[in-house]
Amino acid sequence: MVRAVGTRGSRPGRRLGRAATAAGALAVLLALQWLGGLDLGGRGVPPEGPPHGSGSQTPGSRAAVGRDDTARIADLFEGGRSGVVVEARGEVARLLPDDREGSRHQRFVLLLDGGQTLLVAHNIDLAPRVPLQAGDVVRFRGQYEWNDRGGVVHWTHHDPDGHRPGGWLEHEGRRYR
């Protein structure tokens, strides 16, 4: 006879109540969100924690909070690697026309601290457009894809299916995802 875990007659120490299981799952979700690995779908909301600073700062200033993967992005570029989630900040060097083929994407080029340029392709069918001007400072979290011009970051939005952690863009104290 097969017995389900948590039913009468199961071995001692193998019983987990529904409350304990739910509490454990909630603890894991909260820990993921706190660590930045879980996007609960907020759009255009203020970022958690203190603001990252004013748009007058240069990419080299360290007033920003959060992870800085600038060196990792340089390593990914040098190694020709793709598919890695990165988080950093840069200065808007150039605004490009929207990509209107398939899903619409807002496009702009960032200049990172180390001098590398990076194209950002932000899906505006899934997340709000970010009001940008050349010279603005933007923090981002998204998936890096290699190209010979420095790379592209996409997935700067929530995952509508909830299967993966989402990305975001931060500009002037607002988070767009």
C-alpha positions as CSV (number, residue, x, y, z in Angstrom):
1,M,0.0,0.0,0.0
2,V,1.4,3.5,-0.9
3,R,0.9,6.2,1.6
4,A,1.1,9.9,0.9
5,V,3.5,12.0,2.9
6,G,1.7,13.7,5.8
7,T,-1.0,11.1,6.2
8,R,-1.7,8.8,9.1
9,G,0.8,6.0,9.2
10,S,3.6,7.8,7.6
11,R,7.1,7.6,9.1
12,P,7.8,10.0,12.0
13,G,9.6,13.2,10.9
14,R,8.0,13.0,7.4
15,R,4.9,14.9,8.3
16,L,4.7,18.5,7.1
17,G,1.5,20.4,7.8
18,R,0.1,22.7,5.1
19,A,0.8,25.7,7.3
20,A,4.5,24.8,7.5
21,T,4.8,24.1,3.8
22,A,3.0,27.4,3.0
23,A,5.2,29.3,5.4
24,G,8.4,27.8,3.9
25,A,7.3,28.7,0.4
26,L,6.4,32.3,1.4
27,A,9.9,32.6,3.1
28,V,11.6,31.5,-0.1
29,L,9.5,33.9,-2.3
30,L,10.2,36.8,0.1
31,A,14.0,36.0,0.1
32,L,14.1,35.9,-3.7
33,Q,12.3,39.2,-3.9
34,W,14.5,40.8,-1.3
35,L,17.6,39.6,-3.2
36,G,16.2,41.0,-6.4
37,G,15.7,37.6,-8.1
38,L,11.9,37.8,-8.2
39,D,9.9,40.4,-10.0
40,L,6.3,40.5,-8.8
41,G,5.1,42.6,-11.8
42,G,5.2,46.2,-10.6
43,R,5.4,48.7,-13.5
44,G,6.8,52.2,-13.4
45,V,7.0,52.2,-9.6
46,P,9.7,53.7,-7.3
47,P,12.6,51.3,-6.8
48,E,13.1,49.7,-3.5
49,G,15.5,51.5,-1.2
50,P,16.9,55.0,-1.6
51,P,17.0,56.7,-5.0
52,H,20.1,56.1,-7.0
53,G,21.0,59.7,-7.5
54,S,20.3,62.6,-9.9
55,G,20.6,62.5,-13.6
56,S,23.5,65.0,-13.4
57,Q,25.9,62.3,-12.2
58,T,28.4,60.7,-14.5
59,P,28.5,56.9,-15.1
60,G,31.7,56.8,-13.0
61,S,30.0,58.1,-9.8
62,R,29.2,55.6,-7.1
63,A,26.0,57.1,-5.7
64,A,23.9,54.3,-7.2
65,V,22.7,51.4,-5.1
66,G,22.5,47.8,-6.3
67,R,24.7,45.4,-8.1
68,D,27.3,46.6,-10.7
69,D,28.1,44.1,-13.3
70,T,30.1,46.5,-15.6
71,A,33.3,44.4,-15.4
72,R,31.2,41.2,-16.0
73,I,29.7,42.8,-19.1
74,A,33.2,43.6,-20.4
75,D,34.2,39.9,-19.8
76,L,31.0,38.7,-21.5
77,F,31.8,40.9,-24.5
78,E,35.5,39.8,-24.7
79,G,34.5,36.2,-24.4
80,G,31.6,36.4,-27.0
81,R,29.2,35.0,-24.4
82,S,25.4,35.6,-24.2
83,G,22.3,34.8,-22.2
84,V,23.5,36.2,-18.9
85,V,21.4,38.4,-16.6
86,V,23.3,41.6,-15.7
87,E,22.7,44.7,-13.7
88,A,24.6,48.0,-14.1
89,R,24.2,51.7,-15.0
90,G,25.2,53.9,-17.8
91,E,24.8,57.3,-19.5
92,V,22.4,57.6,-22.5
93,A,24.8,58.2,-25.3
94,R,22.3,58.0,-28.2
95,L,18.5,57.6,-28.6
96,L,17.5,55.4,-31.5
97,P,14.2,55.0,-33.3
98,D,11.9,52.4,-31.9
99,D,12.1,48.9,-33.4
100,R,8.5,48.3,-34.6
101,E,9.0,44.8,-36.1
102,G,7.2,42.2,-33.9
103,S,7.1,43.4,-30.4
104,R,7.8,47.1,-30.2
105,H,11.1,48.1,-28.5
106,Q,12.4,51.4,-27.3
107,R,16.1,51.5,-28.2
108,F,19.0,53.5,-26.9
109,V,22.8,53.2,-26.5
110,L,24.3,53.4,-23.0
111,L,27.9,54.3,-22.3
112,L,29.1,52.2,-19.3
113,D,31.8,53.2,-16.8
114,G,34.6,51.3,-18.6
115,G,33.9,53.0,-21.9
116,Q,31.9,50.1,-23.4
117,T,28.7,50.9,-25.3
118,L,25.6,48.8,-24.9
119,L,22.4,48.8,-26.9
120,V,19.3,48.5,-24.7
121,A,16.1,47.1,-26.3
122,H,13.2,47.7,-23.9
123,N,9.9,46.0,-24.8
124,I,7.3,48.8,-24.7
125,D,4.5,46.3,-25.4
126,L,5.1,44.8,-21.9
127,A,6.5,47.8,-20.0
128,P,6.1,51.6,-20.1
129,R,8.3,53.7,-22.2
130,V,11.1,55.5,-20.3
131,P,11.2,59.2,-20.9
132,L,14.9,59.6,-21.8
133,Q,17.3,62.3,-23.1
134,A,20.9,62.0,-24.1
135,G,23.0,62.4,-21.0
136,D,20.5,60.8,-18.6
137,V,21.7,58.1,-16.3
138,V,19.9,54.8,-16.4
139,R,20.3,51.7,-14.2
140,F,19.2,48.4,-15.7
141,R,18.7,44.7,-15.2
142,G,18.3,42.5,-18.2
143,Q,19.7,39.7,-20.3
144,Y,23.0,40.4,-22.1
145,E,23.4,39.2,-25.7
146,W,26.8,39.5,-27.5
147,N,27.3,41.4,-30.7
148,D,30.4,43.0,-32.2
149,R,29.4,46.6,-31.1
150,G,29.4,45.9,-27.3
151,G,26.3,43.8,-26.9
152,V,22.5,44.2,-26.4
153,V,20.5,44.1,-23.2
154,H,16.9,42.9,-23.5
155,W,14.3,41.4,-21.0
156,T,14.3,44.8,-19.2
157,H,10.6,44.1,-18.3
158,H,8.6,41.7,-16.2
159,D,7.9,38.2,-17.5
160,P,4.2,38.1,-18.4
161,D,4.2,34.3,-17.9
162,G,6.0,34.5,-14.6
163,H,8.5,31.8,-15.5
164,R,11.7,33.8,-15.0
165,P,12.9,36.8,-13.0
166,G,12.1,40.0,-14.8
167,G,14.3,42.9,-15.6
168,W,13.8,46.6,-15.3
169,L,15.1,50.1,-16.1
170,E,15.5,52.8,-13.5
171,H,15.5,56.5,-14.4
172,E,15.1,59.5,-12.2
173,G,13.9,57.4,-9.2
174,R,11.3,55.3,-11.1
175,R,11.6,51.7,-12.0
176,Y,10.0,50.6,-15.3
177,R,9.2,46.9,-15.8
